[in-house]
Amino acid sequence: MLDRLFWLAVVVCVIAQFFILRAVLLPEPAPPAGSPAETGRAAGRLRSPSRPLEIAWAVLPAVGLVLLFAWAWELRHPALPSPVLPVTSSAQVPA
Amino acid sequence: MTGVPLEPAAATRPSVDRPAPSLSRDLIALTKPRIISLLLVTTAAPMYAAGSPSLALVALVMLGGYLMAGGANAVNMYLDRDIDDVMARTRLRPIPSGRMTPQQVLAFGVACALAATWMLARYVNVLTAALALAGFYFYVFIYTRWLKRSSPQNIVIGGAAGAFPPLVGWAAVTGSLDIVAITLFLIVFYWTPPHFWALALLKQVDYSRAGVPMAPLIWGERETMHQMLWYTLILLVLTALPWWVGAFGLVYLISAIVLGLLLLGGVVQMLRAARAGTPWTGPAWSVYKYSLLYLALLFVAMAVDRALGA
């Protein structure tokens, strides 16, 4: 049950991050005439941001989320300790 | 600070209907006390969630946190003095109104940050001081200096500065950071866009006049509202993670779900109003104001949950 909730959370985050990334990949819409965005651009005060940087800013938090979820999963599902191999007496005694 | 005259300069603008300016009032205004009050909640609550701190430790961290955040806000006002003068909501700040010189404000901000660093490192621990100072640098250089005027995601990445207080509070009690502390950091990080974009939607004229490329001016109003929705969804999920890893109990989980659904409902209501072509400014104000309450109550719920479970 708890694991299902975890994966449901992951799916929600993947979908949301997809739409967050999509916003920076799509071309900027033309601002409506007379809007603050239009007057700002016409006056040269608002410039288009750097596309590669915008993509980086959108991806960076997603990477953080992936790491956090992986950490959380690891905490609830710790890896089993590796079996202890028998050590022979000859291996313990230097030649 | 020595040699820096702190007498307020003569006002260059006509007085408005508000309390008479004084140096102490201006110095407090430089720290943006209303904003800091929320930061202090997100510092103090994690302290109680992390352990059982003494009142003296909480008081020290609060004072250090106030000085560090206040210093960052003062330096922000120094760096933004050109655009503060053209925005209606910032025009009455001490620098644009002529009551203080930029040098005085910068000196005050740096002095606050230095005092906070020394105090936290000396009386709490070095990690706490380093985290608080990292928040200061992030706010001043990454947000104010770099991203604020160059990216519509300025408050997304720059918002990380406001996410340092939970780390500070946690580190003050435990001397280290763990997954719960990092989750609290990300909770504040993902809370910031829906909170600030609600305000940005309402203050587009100001931001356009100042040339600050806030999301509604670059992506448009509708896309910004959609983005608020996506960030709120991730926020909802993130707030459940501390419960999932066993850090908090049902009191916290139920609080987080109820508070989160109310925030999500507000964003959806605003989006629906915009889609229907009806006024959305009312719902946007509601989202902005409720988001402040949301974060405070969420963090209080963490402390209450731990207190009840202890």
Interface residues (C-beta under 8 A of the other chain):
Chain A: L2 L5 F6 A9 V12 C13 I15 A16 Q17 F19 I20 A23 V24 E28 P29 P31 S35 P36 A37 T39 G40 R45 L46 R47 S48 P49 S50 L53 E54 W57 A58 L60 P61 G64 L65 L68 W71 A72 L75 R76
Chain B: L147 S150 S151 P152 Q153 V156 I157 I179 I182 T183 L186 F189 Y190 Q204 V205 Y207 S208 R209 A210 G211 P213 P216 L217 I218 W219 G220 E223 H226 Q227 W230 Y231 L233 I234 L236 V237 A240 L241 W244 V245 G246
